[in-house]
Amino acid sequence: MILAEFSKYLQNRKQEIVDGQTTAVKILCDWIRLVIYKNPKNHVDKIVHRELMLAENSAGEFLIVGKSESGRVLANALYNYAQSYEHYIMSRWLADKKPDDFTEK
C-alpha cells in the first residue's frame, strides 16, 4: 500500500531521473516531506506520520529515520525500492546505447 503510493509519485517524476536532474532517493525524501508536512488524510499518510521521521540540514542532506522497528523496516523498504527503480530506469536507458556513444568526439 505504501510502496504503491510512493511508486506512483516516483513514476510521475521518472523523466527527472533520466535527465540527471535528481535521484530516486532524493525523490523519496521529497515524497516523505510532502506526506509528513500535510494533515494525514488516509492510511498511508497516517502510517508514514507514525513510523518515519525526516531530518535535513542546511546543505540539503537528509536522513530518513524509523521511529520504531517497523518504521526502520519501512524506511529500508522504501530506500531499496527507490534504488531498484533508479537502476531499472538507467538499465532501460542504457539498453540501446553503444560504447561509442560515450566517447568524446
C-alpha positions in Angstrom: 0.0 0.0 0.0 2.7 2.5 1.0 5.1 1.3 -1.7 2.3 1.6 -4.3 1.7 5.3 -3.3 5.4 6.0 -3.4 5.7 4.2 -6.7 3.0 6.4 -8.3 4.9 9.5 -7.1 8.2 8.1 -8.4 6.8 7.2 -11.8 5.4 10.7 -12.2 8.9 12.1 -11.8 10.7 9.4 -13.9 11.9 11.9 -16.5 13.9 13.9 -13.9 15.9 10.7 -13.1 16.6 10.1 -16.8 17.6 13.7 -17.4 20.0 13.5 -14.4 18.2 16.3 -12.5 17.7 14.2 -9.4 17.9 10.7 -8.0 15.2 8.3 -6.8 16.5 8.7 -3.2 16.0 12.5 -3.4 12.5 11.9 -4.8 11.9 9.6 -1.8 12.9 12.4 0.5 10.6 14.8 -1.3 7.7 12.3 -1.0 8.2 11.8 2.7 8.5 15.5 3.2 5.2 16.0 1.3 3.4 13.4 3.3 4.8 14.4 6.7 4.1 18.2 6.3 0.4 17.7 5.4 -2.5 16.5 7.5 -2.9 12.8 7.3 -6.0 12.0 5.2 -5.6 8.3 4.5 -3.9 5.2 6.0 -0.7 5.7 4.0 -0.3 9.2 5.4 -1.1 8.1 8.9 1.4 5.2 8.8 4.2 7.5 7.4 3.5 10.1 10.1 3.6 7.4 12.8 6.6 5.4 11.5 9.0 7.8 9.8 10.9 11.0 10.5 12.9 13.1 8.1 15.9 15.1 9.3 17.5 17.6 7.0 20.4 20.1 7.3 21.0 23.4 5.6 23.2 21.8 3.0 20.2 19.8 1.7 21.4 16.5 3.1 18.8 14.3 4.7 18.3 11.3 6.9 15.2 9.1 6.9 14.7 7.6 10.4 12.3 5.0 11.5 10.6 5.8 14.8 10.3 2.1 15.7 11.4 -1.3 14.4 8.6 -1.4 11.8 9.5 2.2 10.8 13.1 1.1 10.2 11.8 -1.8 8.1 9.5 0.6 6.1 12.4 3.1 5.6 14.6 0.3 4.4 12.0 -1.0 2.0 11.3 2.5 0.6 15.0 3.1 0.1 15.6 -0.2 -1.6 12.6 0.3 -3.8 13.9 3.8 -4.8 17.3 2.3 -5.6 16.0 -0.6 -7.6 13.7 1.7 -9.6 16.5 4.0 -10.5 18.7 1.1 -11.5 15.8 -0.2 -13.7 15.3 3.2 -15.4 19.0 3.5 -16.1 19.4 0.0 -17.4 16.5 0.7 -19.8 18.2 3.9 -20.8 21.5 2.1 -21.4 19.9 -0.7 -23.4 20.1 1.0 -26.8 23.5 2.7 -26.2 26.8 1.7 -27.7 30.3 2.2 -26.3 30.9 4.9 -29.0 28.1 6.9 -27.6 30.2 7.7 -24.5 33.4 8.7 -26.2 34.3 12.3 -26.8 34.3 13.4 -30.5 
